Amino acid sequence: MHKTAAPGRFGLIDTLRGLCVWGMVVYHTLFDILAVFGGENAQMPQVLDAVRTFGAAAFIFLSGVCLHFETRPLRRFLMLFGGGLAVSAVTFLVMPEAGVIFGILTFMAVSGGIGALMKRLLQKLPAAPFAAASLILFLLLLNVNFGYFGTATHILYFYPEWLYKNLFTAFLGFPYPGFQSGDYFPLLPWIFAYFAGFFFYAAVGLRPGVQALLQKQWRPLSVCGRYSFYIYLIHQPVIYGCVALLHLLIK
């Protein structure tokens, strides 16, 4: 981290977003390799699933931070929501068994829309306590999509079955039996990672030392972070095409 950012942008945020983007690319590359070469029974190792969860949470957290600087929320909503629709259409056309419903682009659009509508209210709340509360709620609700509270080895509570009924409940975070999506980011628990980022910056972001730190960047990653939307749109078709071609060449 040694260069300063271009005026109007925080280079460190772009750099961290770029790091998250490359983590996503690596994850999807390994996912496609397992899917193409391993068949239907191939499963992603738990450690990589944990890395995916952490990387996605970090990216969404940074998006919550960026709500403070958003000047064109409607344009951003339309871009992200349109991108989400495009990803769903293409994945269901090419890989129906792994079609994307409520993927991360759709989540980013909806969370950004909610954040923009609530921004004035959120700015009036005490930042530090709400940052901590948002992070705690995110961690407590990590397994809500699977129907329980706790960890896979220590289930403390099963949520009521009536919560898990249809597409609307799946959008909220309560997927119905048989629901499948190749990339699933519902409101719960992820909206709390978004709010945690917003409140975290509100609590510490305006301190002079933090402002100076945010100006630092590593350009190769910051460029990727700046164009993360476009990288997300094209990376999966490119990766899947390369892996499928490799499979044809060596089988």
N, C-alpha and C positions, 0 to 999 in steps of 0.2 A: 504494500500500500504506500504509494509515494507520490502520485500525481494528484493534482486538484481537479475537481469536476468542472464541466462546462457550466457557465452561469445558469441559474434556474433549475439545476438538478443536483441531487445529492449522489455523488459517485459511489459512496459506500453502499447505499441501498441498491443501486444498479448492480454493483459487484456481487453482493449477496444474492440478489435475484438471479444473476447469471450462474452462480454456483449451484443454486437450486435447480435451474434449468438443465444444467449438465448432469446433475444427479438424476433427474427425470429421464434424460436421454439414455443414461447407462442402465437404469432400471428397466425401461421399456425394451432396450436391446436384449437384456437377459431374459425378460419375459417372452419376447418373440422367439428367441432361440429355444427356450423350453417348450413353447407352444408348437413350434414347427417341427423340432427334432424329437420332442418327448411325447407328443401325442396328447390325447384328452386327459390322461391321468397325471400329466406333469404338474408339479406344484412348486411355487416359488418358495425358497427357503425362508423360514420365519425371520431370520436376521435381515434379509432384504426387504421383507414386508415392513419391518420396524423402521428401516432406513427410509422407505417410501413415506411412511406416516410422518416421520420427523421432518423430512424434506418438504412435504406438502404443507405441514403446519407452519414451517418457517416461511414458506412463500406466501401463505395466506396472512400470516402475522405481518409481513412486510407490506402487504396490500392494505391492511388496516392502518399501518403507519402512513401510507401514501394518501389515505382519505383526507388528511390534513392539507394536502397540496392540490387536490383535485379541483379543476376549474370548469371542466365540461363533463359533468356526470352523465347527462343524457347521451351524449356521443359515445362515451365509454361503455355505457350500458348496452346500447344498440350494437356496438362492435363486438363486445364479448358474447352477448346473447346470440347474435347472428353466427358468430364463430362456433358456439356450442351447438346450434341447430345444424350447421354444416358438418361438424364432426359426427353427430348422431346419424345424419343421413348417409354419410360415406361409410361409416362403420357397419351400419345395418345392411348396406348394399354389398360390401365386400366381405364382411365377417359377421353374418347374422347372429352367430352363437356368442359373439363378444361385442355386440352393439352397445353403444354408450347412451345411457339415459342419466340425466342429472350429473354430467361430468363436471370437471373443475372449471371450465369456461362458463358454463351455466351458473355454477355456484358463484364465481367471481362477479358475474353480471348482477345476480340477485343480491348478494351481500353488499356490493357497491351501491346498488339502488336503495337498499334499506339504510345503509350508512349515510347516504346523501340526504335522504328524507329525515333522518333522525339527528343529523349533525349538530344542529343548534342545541338540541336537548342534551346530546352526549357531551358537548363542550361545557355544560353547566354542572356536570356530575364530578365529584371528587376523583381525580384521575388515578392516584396510586391505589386506593382500595378497590376501585372497579377493575383496574388492570389485574390485580391479584385474584379477585373474584372470577373474572373471565377466564383466567388461566386454570384456576381450580375446577371450574365447571367444565372446561374443555377436557381436562384429564379424567374427571369423574364420569363423563358421558362418552368416553372413547369407544365403548363396546355397546352403545345403545342400538346401533344398526344390527347387532347380532342377538338382540333380545334380552340382554342381561346387564346387570351392574356388577362390576368387579373385573377380574382377570380370567383368562381361559382356564386357569387351574384353580382359581378361588372365586367362584360365582357367589355373590352375596344376595342377589335379588333378581328375579325374573320380572320384566315389565309385563303389564297386562296384555293378553293376546289381542284385545279389541283395538289396541293402538296400531297394529300391523295389518292393515286392511286393503289398501288400494294405492294407486299412483300418487295421490295427494299425500297420504301418510308416508309413502316412500320418499317424496320430496322433502318432507319435514325431517326424516331420519328414522322412520319406522317402516322398513320394507316388508311387503306382504310375502307370504310363503311362495317360493318359486321366482321371486323377483331376481333378475340378473342384469348387470351392467358391467361393461368392460372398464369403466372408470366412474366411480360413484362417490360424489361429494354432496351429500344433502346438507340441510341447514344445521342439523345436530349431528355431531358436536362442533362442526367446523366454524359456525358463525362466532363461537366464543374465541377461537384463535384469532379471528379477524378483529373482534372488539378488543382483545388483549393488546394487539398491535396499536390500535388507535389510542387506547388509554395509556399505554406505555410511553408513546411519544409525547402525549399531553403532559405526562408526569415529569419526564426528564429531557425531552427533546430540545427545549429552548435554552438549556444551560450552555454557556460559551464553550466549554470543553467538548460537549457533545456536538455542537454545531461545527466546530473545527474538525472533529473526527469524521463527521458525515461527509466532509468535502473530499476525503481521501478515496482513491479508487485504484483498482488494477484494471487497466483498459480492456484487455481481452475479455475478461468476465463482465465488465460493466457494459460493453457493447451488446453482449448476449442478453444481459438483463434488460437493456433498453428495448430490445426487439423480441422479448420473450413470447409475446402473443403470436408472432409470425413463426417463430421456431416451433412453438407448440403445434401450430396448424400443420406444418409440413414434416415434422420429424418422424411421426409414427408411420405414415405411408412409405417414406424413404427407407426407414429401418426394416419394416416388414417386407418390402420389396427386395431389399438386399439379402435378408435372411432366407426368404423363399427361393431366390435365385441360387444362393449358395447350396440350399437343400437339393435343388434339382441337379446341380453340377456334380455333387459328391455322392448322391445316393446310388 
